[in-house]
Amino acid sequence: MVFSSWFKNRKIEIQKQAKIRTAKKVAIGAVAGSLSGLLGGLLFSPKSGKETRDDIVKSSKDITNNIKKKTTELKDNIDNKVTDVKSSVTESKTKISEYLNGKKASNNSITDDETSSK
């Protein structure tokens, strides 16, 4: 019984890994096909070689600038989220310690009342 469940789990794991490998191959094929189509379109376009090279340089600079801009925006967003979480944690810590101090004070006053009434 233990072996049959182990074999079933192993079979499921092997199938998952096979699906992952297939998905990777499909993704790589899609990227390769897109790049080859783009390259073929650029190389067989009716523009002169110099114009095509200038277009490639301009496009690569635009892409680089967009990547830098998006990376900076992402970093700023992450920094803002980290700051928000830190302040939220600090506020929560303060509220918890205030709550616990209040509980402690009320417990102390109850025990003080019990000892004084005896």
Phi and psi in degrees as GROMACS dihedral restraints (atoms count N, CA, C in turn):
[ dihedral_restraints ]
;  ai    aj    ak    al  type     phi  dphi    fc
    3     4     5     6     1   -65.7    20    10
    4     5     6     7     1   -40.0    20    10
    6     7     8     9     1   -67.8    20    10
    7     8     9    10     1   -37.4    20    10
    9    10    11    12     1   -66.2    20    10
   10    11    12    13     1   -40.1    20    10
   12    13    14    15     1   -68.2    20    10
   13    14    15    16     1   -36.6    20    10
   15    16    17    18     1   -63.7    20    10
   16    17    18    19     1   -43.8    20    10
   18    19    20    21     1   -64.6    20    10
   19    20    21    22     1   -39.7    20    10
   21    22    23    24     1   -63.1    20    10
   22    23    24    25     1   -46.2    20    10
   24    25    26    27     1   -62.7    20    10
   25    26    27    28     1   -39.6    20    10
   27    28    29    30     1   -65.4    20    10
   28    29    30    31     1   -41.9    20    10
   30    31    32    33     1   -63.7    20    10
   31    32    33    34     1   -43.1    20    10
   33    34    35    36     1   -63.1    20    10
   34    35    36    37     1   -42.2    20    10
   36    37    38    39     1   -63.8    20    10
   37    38    39    40     1   -41.3    20    10
   39    40    41    42     1   -64.2    20    10
   40    41    42    43     1   -39.9    20    10
   42    43    44    45     1   -65.3    20    10
   43    44    45    46     1   -40.4    20    10
   45    46    47    48     1   -61.5    20    10
   46    47    48    49     1   -44.7    20    10
   48    49    50    51     1   -63.9    20    10
   49    50    51    52     1   -37.8    20    10
   51    52    53    54     1   -65.3    20    10
   52    53    54    55     1   -41.0    20    10
   54    55    56    57     1   -63.7    20    10
   55    56    57    58     1   -40.3    20    10
   57    58    59    60     1   -63.4    20    10
   58    59    60    61     1   -44.8    20    10
   60    61    62    63     1   -60.6    20    10
   61    62    63    64     1   -42.0    20    10
   63    64    65    66     1   -63.6    20    10
   64    65    66    67     1   -43.0    20    10
   66    67    68    69     1   -63.0    20    10
   67    68    69    70     1   -40.1    20    10
   69    70    71    72     1   -62.6    20    10
   70    71    72    73     1   -43.1    20    10
   72    73    74    75     1   -63.5    20    10
   73    74    75    76     1   -41.6    20    10
   75    76    77    78     1   -63.8    20    10
   76    77    78    79     1   -43.1    20    10
   78    79    80    81     1   -63.7    20    10
   79    80    81    82     1   -43.8    20    10
   81    82    83    84     1   -63.1    20    10
   82    83    84    85     1   -42.1    20    10
   84    85    86    87     1   -63.0    20    10
   85    86    87    88     1   -40.1    20    10
   87    88    89    90     1   -65.3    20    10
   88    89    90    91     1   -43.2    20    10
   90    91    92    93     1   -64.9    20    10
   91    92    93    94     1   -44.9    20    10
   93    94    95    96     1   -62.8    20    10
   94    95    96    97     1   -41.9    20    10
   96    97    98    99     1   -64.3    20    10
   97    98    99   100     1   -42.1    20    10
   99   100   101   102     1   -62.7    20    10
  100   101   102   103     1   -45.3    20    10
  102   103   104   105     1   -64.7    20    10
  103   104   105   106     1   -42.1    20    10
  105   106   107   108     1   -67.0    20    10
  106   107   108   109     1   -36.5    20    10
  108   109   110   111     1   -65.1    20    10
  109   110   111   112     1   -42.3    20    10
  111   112   113   114     1   -63.4    20    10
  112   113   114   115     1   -46.5    20    10
  114   115   116   117     1   -63.9    20    10
  115   116   117   118     1   -43.0    20    10
  117   118   119   120     1   -62.7    20    10
  118   119   120   121     1   -41.1    20    10
  120   121   122   123     1   -62.7    20    10
  121   122   123   124     1   -39.8    20    10
  123   124   125   126     1   -69.1    20    10
  124   125   126   127     1   -42.6    20    10
  126   127   128   129     1   -72.1    20    10
  127   128   129   130     1   -31.9    20    10
  129   130   131   132     1  -101.8    20    10
  130   131   132   133     1    16.2    20    10
  132   133   134   135     1   -75.2    20    10
  133   134   135   136     1   158.5    20    10
  135   136   137   138     1   -76.9    20    10
  136   137   138   139     1     2.3    20    10
  138   139   140   141     1   -76.8    20    10
  139   140   141   142     1   161.6    20    10
  141   142   143   144     1   -74.3    20    10
  142   143   144   145     1   165.7    20    10
  144   145   146   147     1   -61.0    20    10
  145   146   147   148     1   -40.2    20    10
  147   148   149   150     1   -64.8    20    10
  148   149   150   151     1   -43.5    20    10
  150   151   152   153     1   -63.4    20    10
  151   152   153   154     1   -41.4    20    10
  153   154   155   156     1   -64.1    20    10
  154   155   156   157     1   -44.3    20    10
  156   157   158   159     1   -63.0    20    10
  157   158   159   160     1   -41.3    20    10
  159   160   161   162     1   -62.1    20    10
  160   161   162   163     1   -40.7    20    10
  162   163   164   165     1   -63.1    20    10
  163   164   165   166     1   -41.4    20    10
  165   166   167   168     1   -63.5    20    10
  166   167   168   169     1   -45.0    20    10
  168   169   170   171     1   -62.3    20    10
  169   170   171   172     1   -45.2    20    10
  171   172   173   174     1   -62.7    20    10
  172   173   174   175     1   -44.4    20    10
  174   175   176   177     1   -63.3    20    10
  175   176   177   178     1   -42.1    20    10
  177   178   179   180     1   -66.2    20    10
  178   179   180   181     1   -36.9    20    10
  180   181   182   183     1   -66.3    20    10
  181   182   183   184     1   -41.2    20    10
  183   184   185   186     1   -62.1    20    10
  184   185   186   187     1   -44.8    20    10
  186   187   188   189     1   -62.7    20    10
  187   188   189   190     1   -43.7    20    10
  189   190   191   192     1   -61.4    20    10
  190   191   192   193     1   -45.1    20    10
  192   193   194   195     1   -63.2    20    10
  193   194   195   196     1   -40.7    20    10
  195   196   197   198     1   -63.2    20    10
  196   197   198   199     1   -41.0    20    10
  198   199   200   201     1   -64.4    20    10
  199   200   201   202     1   -43.6    20    10
  201   202   203   204     1   -62.0    20    10
  202   203   204   205     1   -43.2    20    10
  204   205   206   207     1   -63.5    20    10
  205   206   207   208     1   -47.1    20    10
  207   208   209   210     1   -65.0    20    10
  208   209   210   211     1   -38.2    20    10
  210   211   212   213     1   -63.8    20    10
  211   212   213   214     1   -42.3    20    10
  213   214   215   216     1   -63.4    20    10
  214   215   216   217     1   -43.6    20    10
  216   217   218   219     1   -61.9    20    10
  217   218   219   220     1   -42.8    20    10
  219   220   221   222     1   -63.0    20    10
  220   221   222   223     1   -42.9    20    10
  222   223   224   225     1   -62.1    20    10
  223   224   225   226     1   -44.1    20    10
  225   226   227   228     1   -62.4    20    10
  226   227   228   229     1   -41.9    20    10
  228   229   230   231     1   -62.5    20    10
  229   230   231   232     1   -42.5    20    10
  231   232   233   234     1   -64.9    20    10
  232   233   234   235     1   -43.2    20    10
  234   235   236   237     1   -60.1    20    10
  235   236   237   238     1   -41.7    20    10
  237   238   239   240     1   -64.1    20    10
  238   239   240   241     1   -43.1    20    10
  240   241   242   243     1   -63.7    20    10
  241   242   243   244     1   -42.2    20    10
  243   244   245   246     1   -62.4    20    10
  244   245   246   247     1   -42.6    20    10
  246   247   248   249     1   -63.0    20    10
  247   248   249   250     1   -43.5    20    10
  249   250   251   252     1   -61.1    20    10
  250   251   252   253     1   -44.3    20    10
  252   253   254   255     1   -65.6    20    10
  253   254   255   256     1   -41.6    20    10
  255   256   257   258     1   -60.8    20    10
  256   257   258   259     1   -44.5    20    10
  258   259   260   261     1   -67.6    20    10
  259   260   261   262     1   -36.4    20    10
  261   262   263   264     1   -64.6    20    10
  262   263   264   265     1   -42.6    20    10
  264   265   266   267     1   -64.6    20    10
  265   266   267   268     1   -41.5    20    10
  267   268   269   270     1   -62.7    20    10
  268   269   270   271     1   -43.9    20    10
  270   271   272   273     1   -62.2    20    10
  271   272   273   274     1   -42.6    20    10
  273   274   275   276     1   -64.3    20    10
  274   275   276   277     1   -41.7    20    10
  276   277   278   279     1   -60.1    20    10
  277   278   279   280     1   -43.0    20    10
  279   280   281   282     1   -63.0    20    10
  280   281   282   283     1   -46.1    20    10
  282   283   284   285     1   -63.2    20    10
  283   284   285   286     1   -41.8    20    10
  285   286   287   288     1   -64.9    20    10
  286   287   288   289     1   -45.3    20    10
  288   289   290   291     1   -65.3    20    10
  289   290   291   292     1   -38.0    20    10
  291   292   293   294     1   -62.9    20    10
  292   293   294   295     1   -43.0    20    10
  294   295   296   297     1   -62.4    20    10
  295   296   297   298     1   -46.0    20    10
  297   298   299   300     1   -66.2    20    10
  298   299   300   301     1   -38.3    20    10
  300   301   302   303     1   -64.9    20    10
  301   302   303   304     1   -38.3    20    10
  303   304   305   306     1   -64.3    20    10
  304   305   306   307     1   -42.5    20    10
  306   307   308   309     1   -63.6    20    10
  307   308   309   310     1   -42.3    20    10
  309   310   311   312     1   -62.9    20    10
  310   311   312   313     1   -43.3    20    10
  312   313   314   315     1   -64.8    20    10
  313   314   315   316     1   -40.6    20    10
  315   316   317   318     1   -69.7    20    10
  316   317   318   319     1   -35.7    20    10
  318   319   320   321     1   -66.8    20    10
  319   320   321   322     1   -40.1    20    10
  321   322   323   324     1   -64.8    20    10
  322   323   324   325     1   -40.2    20    10
  324   325   326   327     1   -69.5    20    10
  325   326   327   328     1   -32.9    20    10
  327   328   329   330     1   -67.2    20    10
  328   329   330   331     1   -45.1    20    10
  330   331   332   333     1   -68.0    20    10
  331   332   333   334     1   -34.6    20    10
  333   334   335   336     1   -64.9    20    10
  334   335   336   337     1   -40.7    20    10
  336   337   338   339     1   -65.6    20    10
  337   338   339   340     1   -39.5    20    10
  339   340   341   342     1   -66.9    20    10
  340   341   342   343     1   -41.3    20    10
  342   343   344   345     1   -72.0    20    10
  343   344   345   346     1   -33.4    20    10
  345   346   347   348     1   -76.2    20    10
  346   347   348   349     1   -26.9    20    10
  348   349   350   351     1   -79.7    20    10
  349   350   351   352     1   -14.0    20    10
